[in-house]
Amino acid sequence: MHTLLPTATTTEEHQRAARIAVLPIGSHEQHGPCLPLATDTVIAATIAGELAAAHPVRLLPALPISCSQEHADWPGTVSISARTLDAFVRDVAASLPEIAGLVLVNGHGGNYVLGNTVQESANLALFPSPLDWARAHEAAGVLTHPDEDMHAGERETSILLHAHPELVRPGYETTDHLSERKHMPTLGLRPYTESGVIGRPSLASAEKGAALLASLVESFAEYLELFS
């Protein structure tokens, strides 16, 4: 698999002459007992690396901390405010005048502000969309519905099993937990799960992870046309 950090030189970026850049955005938050705090960052960087390997884009380093306030009850979680995340993305976009468009590869569902940031900007896009994920679930044979596959579940565990199996701790097969989360923005996630897991990681496999990534790479092709 591709390295999590971009390794291109200035000369190589000049030769590539990419018109679109991709910025992975992750988080540093609990992911249950079997996945690391950096799960969202690893997944966002992995997706972005796959995109850069398949498409003519400039790969940027991942932002490893974002809006994880709903996970604050678990040790290790670190957050920034929505205002800070919004400002960071806008600053990055402003620093790339030669780039026609910046695609935010978001790995954390709690980064709601990114939708508004993109909505208010002329040169930003957000990937993957819910439809992109739905297509990827279907292509990979992921059995958990996207609404239930919320955290450290089948999808995330599958991607890590494929791309970085050394990061998955033993025991994920017995940590399944599903629950509704009606008041999560107010109460956080703790009232809905003791382990921090919401999903069915027992269904995960490396084969599903590979298929998920392949589907996302295919879906990204249409994003290249947004800034043409």
LUMLO-658586 format. One record per atom (N, C-alpha, C, CB): x, y, z; residue in three letters. Coordinates in steps of 0.2 Angstrom, whole numbers, plus 5000, padded with zeros to 4 digits. Glycine has a CB too. Layout:
N
XYZAla
...
***
This chain:
228
500449945000Met
500050005000Met
500450065000Met
499550005006Met
500150124999His
500550184998His
500750215005His
500150234994His
501250255005Thr
501450285012Thr
500950335014Thr
502150315011Thr
500850345020Leu
500350395023Leu
500550465022Leu
500150375030Leu
501150475020Leu
501450545019Leu
501650555012Leu
502050555024Leu
501450615009Pro
501750625002Pro
502450625002Pro
501450695000Pro
502750594997Thr
503550594996Thr
503750634990Thr
503750524996Thr
503350664986Ala
503550694980Ala
503950754982Ala
502950724976Ala
504450764977Thr
504850824977Thr
504550884974Thr
505550814974Thr
504850944975Thr
504551004971Thr
504650994963Thr
504951064973Thr
505150964961Thr
505250944954Thr
504750904951Thr
505950914953Thr
504550854955Glu
504050804953Glu
503350834953Glu
504050744958Glu
503250874958Glu
502550914957Glu
502550964951Glu
502450954964Glu
503150994950His
503151034944His
503050994938His
503851074944His
503350934937Gln
503250894931Gln
502550864931Gln
503750834931Gln
502250854937Arg
501550824937Arg
501050874934Arg
501350804944Arg
501150944936Ala
500750994934Ala
499950984936Ala
500851014927Ala
499850954941Ala
499150934943Ala
498751004944Ala
499150894950Ala
498150994942Arg
497651054943Arg
497151044949Arg
497151064936Arg
497150984952Ile
496750974958Ile
497250944963Ile
496250924956Ile
497050964969Ala
497450934975Ala
496950904979Ala
497850994979Ala
497150854983Val
496750814988Val
497050824995Val
496750744986Val
496650845000Leu
496850855007Leu
496450805011Leu
496650925009Leu
496850755014Pro
496550705018Pro
496350745025Pro
496950645019Pro
495850735028Ile
495650755034Ile
495450695039Ile
495050815034Ile
495750685044Gly
495650635049Gly
495350655055Gly
496250585049Gly
495550625061Ser
495450635067Ser
495850605072Ser
494650625069Ser
495850625078His
496250585084His
495750565089His
496850625086His
495350515089Glu
494850495093Glu
494750425094Glu
494150525090Glu
494450405100Gln
494350335101Gln
493950295096Gln
493950325108Gln
494250235094His
493950195090His
493850125093His
494350185083His
493550125099Gly
493450055102Gly
494150025104Gly
493150015098Gly
494149965107Pro
494749935109Pro
495149905104Pro
494449875114Pro
494949905098Cys
495349865093Cys
495649905087Cys
494949815090Cys
495449965086Leu
495650015081Leu
496050075084Leu
495150035076Leu
496550105081Pro
496950155084Pro
496550225084Pro
497550165081Pro
496750265088Leu
496550335089Leu
496550365082Leu
496850375094Leu
497050355078Ala
497250385072Ala
496850355066Ala
497950385070Ala
496350305067Thr
495950275062Thr
495750315056Thr
495450235065Thr
495350375058Asp
495150415053Asp
495650445049Asp
494650465056Asp
496250465052Thr
496750495048Thr
497050445043Thr
497250525053Thr
497150385046Val
497450335042Val
497050315036Val
497650265046Val
496350315037Ile
495950295032Ile
495850355026Ile
495250285034Ile
495850415029Ala
495850475024Ala
496450475020Ala
495750535028Ala
497050465023Ala
497650465020Ala
497750405015Ala
498250465025Ala
497450355017Thr
497450295012Thr
497050305006Thr
497250225016Thr
496450325007Ile
496050345001Ile
496350394997Ile
495350375004Ile
496650445000Ala
496950504996Ala
497550474992Ala
497150565000Ala
497950424995Gly
498550394992Gly
498250354986Gly
498850354997Gly
497750324987Glu
497450284981Glu
497250324975Glu
496950234983Glu
496950384977Leu
496750424972Leu
497350454968Leu
496350484975Leu
497850474972Ala
498450504969Ala
498750454964Ala
498850534974Ala
498750394966Ala
499050334962Ala
498750324956Ala
499150274966Ala
498050344956Ala
497650324950Ala
497450384946Ala
497050294952Ala
497550444948His
497350504945His
497850564946His
496650534948His
497850604941Pro
498350664941Pro
498150714946Pro
498450694934Pro
498250704952Val
498150754957Val
498750764962Val
497550734962Val
498750824965Arg
499250834970Arg
499050804977Arg
499450904970Arg
499450764980Leu
499350734987Leu
499550784992Leu
499550664987Leu
499150804997Leu
499350845002Leu
499450805009Leu
498950905003Leu
499850825014Pro
499850785020Pro
499150785024Pro
500350805024Pro
499050735028Ala
498350735031Ala
498350775037Ala
498250665033Ala
497750805038Leu
497650845045Leu
497450795050Leu
497150895044Leu
497850785055Pro
497650725060Pro
497250735066Pro
498350705063Pro
496950805067Ile
496550815072Ile
495950865069Ile
496950855078Ile
495350845071Ser
494750885069Ser
494250885074Ser
494450855062Ser
493650885072Cys
493050895077Cys
492750835080Cys
492450935073Cys
493050815085Ser
492850745088Ser
492550755095Ser
493450705089Ser
492250805096Gln
491950825103Gln
491450765105Gln
491550885103Gln
491150735101Glu
490650685103Glu
491050625106Glu
490250655097Glu
491650615105His
492050565108His
492450585114His
492550535103His
492350645117Ala
492750665122Ala
492750625129Ala
492550735124Ala
492250585130Asp
492250545136Asp
492750485136Asp
491550515137Asp
493150475131Trp
493650425130Trp
494350455130Trp
493550375124Trp
494750415134Pro
495450445134Pro
495750445127Pro
495850405139Pro
496150495126Gly
496550495120Gly
496250545114Gly
496650425117Gly
495650555115Thr
495250595110Thr
495550665111Thr
494550595111Thr
495650705105Val
495850775105Val
495450805099Val
496650775103Val
495250865100Ser
494850905096Ser
495050975094Ser
494050905098Ser
494851005089Ile
494851075088Ile
494151095086Ile
495351085082Ile
494051165086Ser
493351185085Ser
493251185077Ser
493351255088Ser
492551185076Ala
492351195069Ala
492651255066Ala
491551195069Ala
492651315070Arg
492951375067Arg
493651365065Arg
492951425072Arg
494051325069Thr
494751315067Thr
494851275061Thr
495151285073Thr
494451215060Leu
494451175055Leu
494251215048Leu
493951115056Leu
493751255049Asp
493551295043Asp
494151345041Asp
492951335045Asp
494451375046Ala
494951425044Ala
495551385041Ala
495151465050Ala
495751325044Phe
496251285041Phe
496151275034Phe
496351225045Phe
495551245032Val
495451225025Val
495451285021Val
494751185025Val
495151335023Arg
495251405019Arg
495951425018Arg
494751455022Arg
496351425023Asp
497051445022Asp
497451395017Asp
497351445029Asp
497351335018Val
497651285013Val
497451305006Val
497451215015Val
496751315005Ala
496551324998Ala
496851394996Ala
495751334998Ala
496951445000Ala
497151504998Ala
497951504996Ala
497051555003Ala
498251454999Ser
498951444998Ser
499151404992Ser
499351415004Ser
498651384988Leu
498751354982Leu
498451384976Leu
498451284982Leu
498651444974Pro
498351484969Pro
498451454962Pro
498651554968Pro
498951404961Glu
499051374955Glu
498551314954Glu
499751354954Glu
498251294959Ile
497751234959Ile
497051264958Ile
497751194966Ile
496751224953Ala
496051244951Ala
495551224956Ala
495851214944Ala
495651164960Gly
495151144964Gly
495551104970Gly
494651104961Gly
495251104976Leu
495451064982Leu
494951024984Leu
495751114987Leu
495050954984Val
494550904986Val
494750884993Val
494550844981Val
494250894998Leu
494350875005Leu
494150795005Leu
493950915009Leu
494650755007Val
494550685008Val
494350675015Val
495150635005Val
493750675017Asn
493550675024Asn
493450605027Asn
492950715025Asn
493850595032Gly
493850525036Gly
493450525042Gly
494450505037Gly
493150585044His
492750585050His
492050615049His
493150625056His
491550575051Gly
490850595050Gly
490650655054Gly
490450545052Gly
491050675060Gly
490850725064Gly
491050795061Gly
491150715071Gly
491450795056Asn
491650865053Asn
491150895049Asn
492250855049Asn
490550905052Tyr
489950935048Tyr
490151005045Tyr
489450945053Tyr
490551045048Val
490751105045Val
491051105038Val
491251145050Val
491351055036Leu
491651045030Leu
491151055024Leu
491950985029Leu
490451035025Gly
489951045021Gly
489851115019Gly
489351005023Gly
489851155025Asn
489751225024Asn
490351265021Asn
489551255031Asn
490951235023Thr
491551265020Thr
491551265012Thr
492151235023Thr
491351205010Val
491351185003Val
490751225000Val
491251115001Val
490251235003Gln
489651265000Gln
489751344999Gln
489051265005Gln
490151365003Glu
490351445003Glu
490951454999Glu
490451465010Glu
491251404996Ser
491851414992Ser
491751394985Ser
492451374995Ser
492151424980Ala
492051414973Ala
492551354971Ala
492251474969Ala
493051344975Asn
493551294972Asn
493651234977Asn
494251324971Asn
493151214981Leu
493251154985Leu
492651104984Leu
493151184992Leu
492851044985Ala
492350984985Ala
492550944990Ala
492450944978Ala
491950904992Leu
492050854998Leu
491950784995Leu
491550875003Leu
492450744997Phe
492450674995Phe
492650625001Phe
492850664989Phe
492350565001Pro
491750534998Pro
491050565000Pro
491750454998Pro
490650564995Ser
489950584997Ser
489550525000Ser
489550614991Ser
489050535003Pro
488650475005Pro
488450425000Pro
487950505009Pro
488350454994Leu
488250414988Leu
488850374986Leu
487950454982Leu
489450404986Asp
490050374985Asp
490150314990Asp
490650414985Asp
489950324996Trp
490050275001Trp
489550215000Trp
489950295008Trp
488950234998Ala
488450184997Ala
488650144991Ala
487750214995Ala
488850174986Arg
489150124980Arg
489650084982Arg
489350174974Arg
490150114986Ala
490650064988Ala
490450014993Ala
491250114992Ala
489950024997His
489749975001His
489449914997His
489149995006His
489049934992Glu
488749884988Glu
489249844984Glu
488249914983Glu
489749884981Ala
490249844977Ala
490649804981Ala
490749904974Ala
490749814988Ala
491249774992Ala
490849724996Ala
491549824997Ala
490149724995Gly
489749674999Gly
489749685006Gly
490049604998Gly
489749755008Val
489749775015Val
489049765017Val
489949845016Val
488849725023Leu
488249705024Leu
487849755029Leu
488249635028Leu
488249795033Thr
488049845037Thr
487749905034Thr
488549865043Thr
487149925035His
486949985032His
487350045034His
486150005034His
487450095029Pro
487950155031Pro
487750185037Pro
487950195025Pro
487050195039Asp
486850225045Asp
487050195051Asp
486050235045Asp
487050125051Glu
487250085057Glu
488050075057Glu
486950015056Glu
488350085051Asp
489050075051Asp
489450135053Asp
489350045044Asp
489350165059Met
489450225061Met
490250235063Met
489050255066Met
490450185067His
491050195071His
491450135072His
490950245077His
492050125070Ala
492450065071Ala
492150005069Ala
492650065078Ala
491650005064Gly
491249945061Gly
491549915056Gly
490649975060Gly
491149885052Glu
491349845046Glu
491749875041Glu
490749815043Glu
491549945039Arg
491949975034Arg
492649995036Arg
491550035032Arg
492650025042Glu
493350055044Glu
493849995046Glu
493250095050Glu
493549945049Thr
493949885050Thr
494149855044Thr
493549835055Thr
493749845039Ser
493949815033Ser
494549855029Ser
493349815028Ser
494449925029Ile
494949955026Ile
495649955029Ile
494750035025Ile
495649955036Leu
496249945039Leu
496549875038Leu
496149955047Leu
496049825038Leu
496349755037Leu
496649745031Leu
495749705038Leu
496449785026His
496749775019His
497349815019His
496249805014His
497349885021Ala
497849935020Ala
498449935025Ala
497649995019Ala
498249925031His
498649925037His
498449875042His
498749995040His
498449805041Pro
498249755046Pro
498649755052Pro
498349685043Pro
499249785052Glu
499649785058Glu
499349835064Glu
500349805057Glu
498849875062Leu
498549925066Leu
497949895069Leu
498349985062Leu
497649845067Val
497049815070Val
497249765075Val
496649775064Val
496949775082Arg
497149735087Arg
496649675087Arg
497049775094Arg
496849625091Pro
496449565091Pro
495849575095Pro
496849505094Pro
495249535093Gly
494649545096Gly
494149585093Gly
494749575103Gly
494249615087Tyr
493749655084Tyr
493149615082Tyr
494049685078Tyr
493249545081Glu
492649505079Glu
492149495085Glu
492949435078Glu
492249515091Thr
491749515096Thr
491549575099Thr
492049465102Thr
491649635095Thr
491449695098Thr
490849735095Thr
492049745097Thr
490449695091Asp
489849715088Asp
489449755093Asp
489549665084Asp
489149815090His
488649845094His
488249895090His
488949885100His
487649895090Leu
487149935086Leu
486749975091Leu
486749895081Leu
486650035090Ser
486150075094Ser
485950135090Ser
486450085101Ser
485350165091Glu
485150225089Glu
485550285093Glu
484350235090Glu
485650345089Arg
486050395092Arg
485650465091Arg
486750395089Arg
485050465093Lys
484550525092Lys
484850585095Lys
483950505095Lys
485150585101His
485350645104His
486150655105His
485050655111His
486450615100Met
487250615100Met
487550685100Met
487450575095Met
487250735096Pro
487550795096Pro
487550835103Pro
487250845091Pro
487050815107Thr
486950845113Thr
487350805119Thr
486250855115Thr
487250745119Leu
487450705124Leu
488150665123Leu
487050645125Leu
488450675116Gly
489050635115Gly
488850565113Gly
489550645120Gly
489350525112Leu
489250455110Leu
489150405116Leu
489850425106Leu
489450425122Arg
489450375128Arg
488850345130Arg
489750415134Arg
488250385130Pro
487650355132Pro
487450295127Pro
487050405132Pro
487750295121Tyr
487450245116Tyr
487950185115Tyr
487350275110Tyr
488550185118Thr
489050125118Thr
489550135123Thr
489350125111Thr
489650075127Glu
490150075132Glu
490850065128Glu
490050015137Glu
490950025123Ser
491550015120Ser
491750065115Ser
491549945116Ser
491350105113Gly
491450155108Gly
491350135101Gly
492250175109Gly
491150075100Val
491050045094Val
490250055092Val
491249965093Val
490050075086Ile
489450065084Ile
489450045077Ile
489050135084Ile
489349975076Gly
489349945069Gly
489549865071Gly
489949975065Gly
489749835065Arg
489849765066Arg
490549745063Arg
489249725062Arg
491049765067Pro
491749745064Pro
491849665063Pro
492249765069Pro
491449625066Ser
491449555065Ser
491449535058Ser
490949515069Ser
491049575054Leu
490949565047Leu
491549585042Leu
490249595045Leu
492049615045Ala
492549655041Ala
493049595038Ala
492949705045Ala
493349615032Ser
493849575029Ser
494249625025Ser
493449525025Ser
494849595024Ala
495349635020Ala
495049635012Ala
496049595020Ala
494749585010Glu
494449585003Glu
493949645003Glu
494149515002Glu
493549655008Lys
493049705007Lys
493349775007Lys
492549705013Lys
493949775011Gly
494349845011Gly
494549855005Gly
494849835017Gly
494849815001Ala
495149824995Ala
494549844990Ala
495449764992Ala
494049814990Ala
493449834986Ala
493149894987Ala
492949774986Ala
493149914993Leu
492949984995Leu
493350034992Leu
492949995003Leu
494050024993Leu
494450074990Leu
494450084983Leu
495250064992Leu
494350024979Ala
494350024972Ala
493750054970Ala
494349944969Ala
493150054973Ser
492550084971Ser
492650164972Ser
491950064975Ser
492950184977Leu
493050254978Leu
493550284973Leu
493350264985Leu
494050244971Val
494450274966Val
494050284959Val
495050224965Val
493650234958Glu
493250244952Glu
492750304953Glu
492850174951Glu
492450304958Ser
491950364959Ser
492250434959Ser
491650354966Ser
492950434960Phe
493250504960Phe
493350534954Phe
493950494964Phe
493350484948Ala
493450514942Ala
492950574940Ala
493350454937Ala
492350574942Glu
491850624941Glu
492050694944Glu
491150604942Glu
492450684950Tyr
492650744953Tyr
493250784949Tyr
492950724960Tyr
493550744945Leu
494050784941Leu
493750834936Leu
494450734937Leu
493150814935Glu
492750864930Glu
492450924933Glu
492250824926Glu
492450924940Leu
492150984943Leu
492451044942Leu
492050974950Leu
493151044941Phe
493551114940Phe
493851114934Phe
494051114946Phe
493551084929Ser
493851084922Ser
493551154918Ser
493651024918Ser
***
